[in-house]
Amino acid sequence: MSVDFESWHQSPILAPAESEDSPLEQSASAFDPAGAYLDQLGQGSRRTMREALSKLAGWVSQDRCDLHELPWHALRFQHTERLRTRLAEDLAPATANKHLAALRGVLKQCLAKGLISSDDFHRAIDLPPVRGASPRASKRLGALEIEKLTHACSSDRSPAGARDTALLALLRVANLRRSEAVQLELSDYDIEQGVLVFQRASGGVTRRFAADDATRSALERWILIRGPQQGPLFNPVNKGGRIDCRRLSEQAIYIACQKRASEAGLPPTSPEDLRRAEPTRRNASAVAPTIGLAPSA
């Protein structure tokens, strides 16, 4: 049964503005607990937790506030309990618990600034972890599944089809994580050499990927459609086919994989499934550290 979020108005998080703010309210409005929490995290974790907090803020405020605007200090147990219920319904246990960890981290920032009492803080975070099996088992994609995914992307004649052809190829052949793919810049790709340089999320090691012919063709077709302006390599594309200058989010990559798998008649497929796809001889040597790497012929 879904949570009735209309009932949140019975104990609103967004209190009506008063004519004169108290010192506590002035302090709360001047402090950004979500920003303070994210600043403590590493680059890879920061992107993941920012998306988690954005989702929670939208749920709590019915999309009236983003993660930096929401008065997190006003959350009480009845609010966090409902958030946990919805997370358990909508997400896999590991993902739901990651959202809860982000929520606890932000509330801890509120506690440190004296914006929430110790009692209210401990009650609000006193939530059991979400348990249960993952809704689907991971799988190893074979050559036939990869061919179907590629065909589903290339059959879409919109800019999104070209983007997803290149994106899914890189996730698989370059063994990219979502967090690495969203950070790619156009300037990271040497179009003359067909070489992509990127930084691993784990360890921060810079890697150099020499694209095979198919991946290079897909990348350069997307770049031709995208245009030569500097910025993120992969961008959102709206329903009308307009390419946004913003950076594609990790969640958008996940959704793209799910959409293309559905179009290809495959079970739900994640970016992680692409990374675990059956390797080819080319894949095994495509990515190497930049330091000490001999120039490509």
C-alpha positions as a printed NumPy array, in Angstrom:
array([[  0.   ,   0.   ,   0.   ],
       [  1.392,   3.411,  -0.96 ],
       [  1.976,   6.163,   1.552],
       [ -0.706,   8.874,   1.547],
       [  1.449,  11.946,   1.264],
       [ -1.553,  14.227,   1.568],
       [ -1.46 ,  13.334,   5.259],
       [  1.869,  15.11 ,   5.546],
       [ -0.095,  18.349,   5.697],
       [ -1.401,  17.257,   9.106],
       [  2.08 ,  17.958,  10.483],
       [  3.554,  20.227,   7.815],
       [  7.282,  20.449,   7.346],
       [  7.076,  23.8  ,   5.655],
       [  5.708,  26.104,   8.347],
       [  3.972,  29.325,   7.234],
       [  6.273,  32.33 ,   7.237],
       [  5.929,  34.582,  10.265],
       [  6.273,  38.32 ,  10.302],
       [  9.345,  38.19 ,  12.512],
       [ 11.74 ,  35.241,  12.592],
       [ 13.124,  33.979,  15.889],
       [ 16.926,  33.766,  16.28 ],
       [ 16.69 ,  29.985,  15.743],
       [ 14.738,  30.445,  12.501],
       [ 17.269,  33.034,  11.309],
       [ 20.101,  30.607,  12.083],
       [ 18.309,  27.782,  10.264],
       [ 17.714,  29.896,   7.169],
       [ 21.392,  30.878,   7.051],
       [ 22.702,  27.29 ,   7.309],
       [ 22.58 ,  24.663,   4.582],
       [ 22.803,  21.261,   6.32 ],
       [ 22.598,  19.326,   3.061],
       [ 25.492,  21.304,   1.624],
       [ 27.515,  20.874,   4.819],
       [ 26.943,  17.118,   4.783],
       [ 27.847,  16.759,   1.095],
       [ 31.029,  18.782,   1.56 ],
       [ 32.321,  16.089,   3.913],
       [ 32.042,  13.349,   1.302],
       [ 34.369,  12.205,  -1.441],
       [ 33.592,  13.108,  -5.03 ],
       [ 31.997,   9.784,  -5.946],
       [ 29.861,   9.56 ,  -2.79 ],
       [ 28.872,  13.212,  -3.054],
       [ 27.117,  12.715,  -6.382],
       [ 25.236,   9.66 ,  -5.139],
       [ 24.11 ,  11.264,  -1.89 ],
       [ 23.135,  14.517,  -3.61 ],
       [ 20.717,  12.583,  -5.799],
       [ 19.376,  10.742,  -2.739],
       [ 18.787,  13.993,  -0.834],
       [ 17.16 ,  15.602,  -3.883],
       [ 14.695,  12.723,  -4.036],
       [ 13.916,  12.909,  -0.312],
       [ 13.457,  16.682,  -0.408],
       [ 11.037,  16.366,  -3.323],
       [  8.996,  13.691,  -1.55 ],
       [  8.828,  15.586,   1.736],
       [  7.906,  18.952,   0.232],
       [  5.81 ,  17.647,  -2.671],
       [  8.435,  19.137,  -5.005],
       [  8.225,  22.595,  -3.472],
       [ 11.81 ,  22.552,  -2.177],
       [ 15.138,  21.246,  -3.375],
       [ 17.727,  19.722,  -1.049],
       [ 19.246,  23.113,  -0.201],
       [ 15.893,  24.821,   0.489],
       [ 14.173,  22.174,   2.613],
       [ 14.122,  22.923,   6.375],
       [ 15.577,  19.56 ,   7.353],
       [ 15.63 ,  20.559,  11.024],
       [ 11.809,  20.479,  11.003],
       [ 11.702,  16.756,  10.273],
       [ 10.38 ,  14.603,  13.086],
       [  9.93 ,  10.87 ,  13.54 ],
       [  6.519,  10.838,  11.832],
       [  8.159,  12.315,   8.711],
       [ 11.252,  10.112,   8.629],
       [  9.142,   7.028,   9.303],
       [  7.017,   7.787,   6.245],
       [ 10.126,   8.373,   4.17 ],
       [ 11.481,   4.98 ,   5.204],
       [  8.168,   3.333,   4.267],
       [  8.223,   4.859,   0.804],
       [ 11.895,   4.019,   0.296],
       [ 11.175,   0.39 ,   1.221],
       [  8.314,   0.299,  -1.295],
       [ 10.098,   2.002,  -4.185],
       [ 13.759,   1.004,  -3.981],
       [ 15.995,  -2.017,  -3.492],
       [ 17.114,  -2.454,   0.138],
       [ 20.708,  -1.35 ,  -0.444],
       [ 19.577,   1.781,  -2.278],
       [ 16.92 ,   2.578,   0.33 ],
       [ 19.463,   2.281,   3.148],
       [ 21.823,   4.595,   1.284],
       [ 19.055,   7.206,   1.247],
       [ 18.518,   6.715,   4.977],
       [ 22.243,   7.202,   5.591],
       [ 22.092,  10.51 ,   3.699],
       [ 19.066,  11.572,   5.744],
       [ 20.85 ,  10.77 ,   9.03 ],
       [ 23.919,  12.681,   7.849],
       [ 21.937,  15.849,   7.163],
       [ 20.042,  15.649,  10.459],
       [ 23.373,  15.231,  12.266],
       [ 24.461,  18.527,  10.747],
       [ 21.277,  20.128,  12.099],
       [ 22.031,  18.707,  15.554],
       [ 25.588,  20.051,  15.48 ],
       [ 24.244,  23.552,  14.773],
       [ 21.633,  23.342,  17.543],
       [ 18.752,  23.459,  15.059],
       [ 17.162,  20.274,  16.399],
       [ 17.081,  18.941,  19.958],
       [ 18.95 ,  15.777,  20.864],
       [ 15.671,  13.996,  21.66 ],
       [ 14.063,  14.942,  18.34 ],
       [ 17.232,  13.99 ,  16.456],
       [ 17.547,  10.541,  17.993],
       [ 13.858,   9.81 ,  17.518],
       [ 13.968,  10.936,  13.899],
       [ 16.913,   8.679,  13.027],
       [ 15.691,   5.691,  15.053],
       [ 14.672,   3.776,  11.936],
       [ 15.346,   0.105,  11.267],
       [ 17.289,  -0.683,   8.09 ],
       [ 15.32 ,  -1.769,   5.063],
       [ 15.738,  -5.518,   4.697],
       [ 14.953,  -8.045,   2.018],
       [ 16.41 ,  -9.463,  -1.129],
       [ 17.24 ,  -7.311,  -4.11 ],
       [ 14.234,  -7.234,  -6.476],
       [ 16.298,  -8.783,  -9.241],
       [ 19.421, -10.871,  -9.523],
       [ 22.388,  -9.512, -11.445],
       [ 23.055, -11.111, -14.803],
       [ 25.839, -11.427, -17.305],
       [ 24.85 , -10.026, -20.68 ],
       [ 25.972, -11.969, -23.717],
       [ 26.679, -10.891, -27.283],
       [ 23.044, -11.365, -28.371],
       [ 21.7  ,  -9.141, -25.555],
       [ 24.289,  -6.461, -26.346],
       [ 23.315,  -6.579, -30.026],
       [ 19.644,  -6.123, -29.121],
       [ 20.422,  -3.176, -26.833],
       [ 22.539,  -1.51 , -29.51 ],
       [ 19.799,  -2.013, -32.097],
       [ 17.196,  -0.504, -29.745],
       [ 19.341,   2.616, -29.332],
       [ 20.223,   3.002, -33.012],
       [ 16.575,   2.525, -34.022],
       [ 15.745,   5.727, -32.137],
       [ 16.481,   8.46 , -34.685],
       [ 16.288,  11.238, -32.074],
       [ 19.405,  12.715, -30.389],
       [ 18.632,  10.508, -27.365],
       [ 19.172,   7.424, -29.511],
       [ 22.632,   8.597, -30.597],
       [ 23.512,   9.544, -27.034],
       [ 22.423,   6.197, -25.601],
       [ 24.268,   4.232, -28.303],
       [ 27.508,   5.962, -27.295],
       [ 26.766,   5.905, -23.58 ],
       [ 25.903,   2.211, -23.349],
       [ 28.934,   1.323, -25.468],
       [ 31.234,   3.207, -23.101],
       [ 29.665,   1.715, -19.986],
       [ 30.374,  -1.745, -21.366],
       [ 33.606,  -1.479, -23.328],
       [ 35.389,   1.058, -21.093],
       [ 33.928,  -0.579, -17.962],
       [ 32.691,   2.813, -16.756],
       [ 30.749,   3.366, -13.572],
       [ 27.753,   5.699, -13.727],
       [ 29.57 ,   8.162, -11.466],
       [ 32.473,   8.204, -13.933],
       [ 30.296,   8.562, -17.026],
       [ 28.427,  11.619, -15.706],
       [ 31.706,  13.429, -15.012],
       [ 33.058,  13.081, -18.541],
       [ 33.691,  16.316, -20.415],
       [ 33.843,  16.798, -24.168],
       [ 37.482,  17.808, -23.728],
       [ 38.253,  14.363, -22.235],
       [ 37.872,  12.803, -25.696],
       [ 40.624,  13.188, -28.293],
       [ 38.686,  12.904, -31.524],
       [ 41.87 ,  12.653, -33.618],
       [ 43.175,   9.634, -31.697],
       [ 39.861,   8.133, -30.579],
       [ 41.121,   8.19 , -26.978],
       [ 39.111,   9.022, -23.862],
       [ 40.844,  10.015, -20.612],
       [ 38.861,   9.747, -17.388],
       [ 39.368,   9.426, -13.646],
       [ 38.354,   6.314, -11.756],
       [ 35.866,   6.987,  -8.926],
       [ 37.747,   4.496,  -6.747],
       [ 41.282,   5.644,  -6.027],
       [ 41.177,   8.652,  -8.336],
       [ 43.495,   6.96 , -10.872],
       [ 43.452,   8.568, -14.31 ],
       [ 42.714,   6.061, -17.069],
       [ 43.133,   6.154, -20.837],
       [ 40.656,   4.325, -23.051],
       [ 41.354,   3.697, -26.735],
       [ 37.951,   3.224, -28.357],
       [ 37.364,   0.373, -30.783],
       [ 35.87 ,   1.2  , -34.18 ],
       [ 32.231,   0.675, -33.152],
       [ 32.52 ,   2.688, -29.932],
       [ 34.453,   5.442, -31.676],
       [ 31.83 ,   5.678, -34.411],
       [ 29.03 ,   5.883, -31.825],
       [ 30.852,   8.518, -29.768],
       [ 31.662,  10.708, -32.724],
       [ 28.142,  10.495, -34.111],
       [ 26.814,  11.688, -30.736],
       [ 29.401,  14.5  , -30.585],
       [ 28.432,  15.63 , -34.09 ],
       [ 24.775,  15.856, -33.013],
       [ 25.637,  17.342, -29.606],
       [ 27.791,  20.095, -31.065],
       [ 31.344,  21.333, -30.378],
       [ 30.602,  23.484, -27.336],
       [ 32.626,  22.587, -24.257],
       [ 30.885,  21.036, -21.259],
       [ 29.592,  17.609, -20.193],
       [ 30.039,  14.877, -22.781],
       [ 26.588,  13.427, -22.067],
       [ 23.562,  15.7  , -21.7  ],
       [ 19.833,  15.314, -21.05 ],
       [ 17.611,  15.267, -24.143],
       [ 13.992,  16.359, -23.741],
       [ 10.994,  14.768, -25.424],
       [ 11.169,  17.267, -28.251],
       [ 14.745,  16.24 , -29.005],
       [ 16.369,  19.39 , -27.593],
       [ 19.771,  18.789, -26.011],
       [ 20.175,  20.463, -22.627],
       [ 23.55 ,  21.911, -21.679],
       [ 23.288,  20.331, -18.202],
       [ 25.155,  17.235, -17.081],
       [ 23.329,  13.908, -17.304],
       [ 22.575,  12.476, -13.839],
       [ 23.419,   8.989, -12.597],
       [ 19.709,   8.252, -12.249],
       [ 19.128,   9.3  , -15.862],
       [ 21.748,   6.755, -16.979],
       [ 19.964,   4.055, -14.991],
       [ 16.633,   5.017, -16.582],
       [ 18.183,   5.004, -20.074],
       [ 19.434,   1.441, -19.557],
       [ 16.009,   0.318, -18.341],
       [ 14.255,   2.001, -21.268],
       [ 16.528,   0.507, -23.924],
       [ 16.293,  -2.952, -22.366],
       [ 12.502,  -2.728, -22.465],
       [ 12.588,  -1.653, -26.135],
       [ 14.917,  -4.568, -26.887],
       [ 12.557,  -7.059, -25.238],
       [ 15.069,  -7.788, -22.454],
       [ 14.529,  -8.01 , -18.678],
       [ 15.366,  -4.857, -16.658],
       [ 19.023,  -4.055, -17.263],
       [ 21.237,  -1.786, -15.178],
       [ 24.49 ,   0.046, -15.958],
       [ 26.187,  -2.454, -13.646],
       [ 24.945,  -5.299, -15.869],
       [ 26.706,  -3.653, -18.807],
       [ 29.953,  -3.473, -16.843],
       [ 29.626,  -7.193, -16.104],
       [ 28.85 ,  -8.112, -19.725],
       [ 30.846, -10.915, -21.298],
       [ 34.267,  -9.429, -22.083],
       [ 35.84 ,  -9.498, -25.501],
       [ 39.542,  -9.655, -26.235],
       [ 39.377,  -5.963, -27.147],
       [ 37.759,  -5.026, -23.821],
       [ 40.491,  -6.689, -21.801],
       [ 43.186,  -4.263, -22.964],
       [ 41.181,  -1.176, -23.85 ],
       [ 41.649,   0.68 , -20.562],
       [ 45.025,   1.365, -19.011],
       [ 46.618,   3.915, -16.642],
       [ 47.931,   7.013, -18.366],
       [ 51.263,   6.898, -16.555],
       [ 53.788,   4.716, -18.347],
       [ 51.417,   3.866, -21.2  ],
       [ 53.048,   3.605, -24.59 ],
       [ 51.5  ,   5.849, -27.243],
       [ 48.95 ,   4.116, -29.397],
       [ 49.977,   3.314, -32.925]])
